[in-house]
Amino acid sequence: MKEIVLGVEGMMCGMCESHINDAIRNKFPNIKKVSSNRKKKETVIQSEDILDKEDLNKIITEVGYTMTSYDIREKKKGLFGR
């Protein structure tokens, strides 16, 4: 499983977080999980596949925010990474 961490500027409230999460879910319906945190200025997406950086940037921009970074990490599955 991949964990994609996006830096996102401009989120001010819980509705901002929801707008971003909903926009990403609508574009990529097969993702496992998406969550945004305005205090950390980031959105974390869990997916089996790597999501295209340019597609994500376009989505974030269309809903009125700015993507500042894009990082992919391998997420361990199960208890203790097994």
Secondary structure, DSSP 4 states (H G I P E B T S, - for coil): -EEEEEEEE---SHHHHHHHHHHHHHH-TT-SEEEEETTTTEEEEEESSPPPHHHHHHHHHHTT-EEEEEEEEEPPPSGGG-
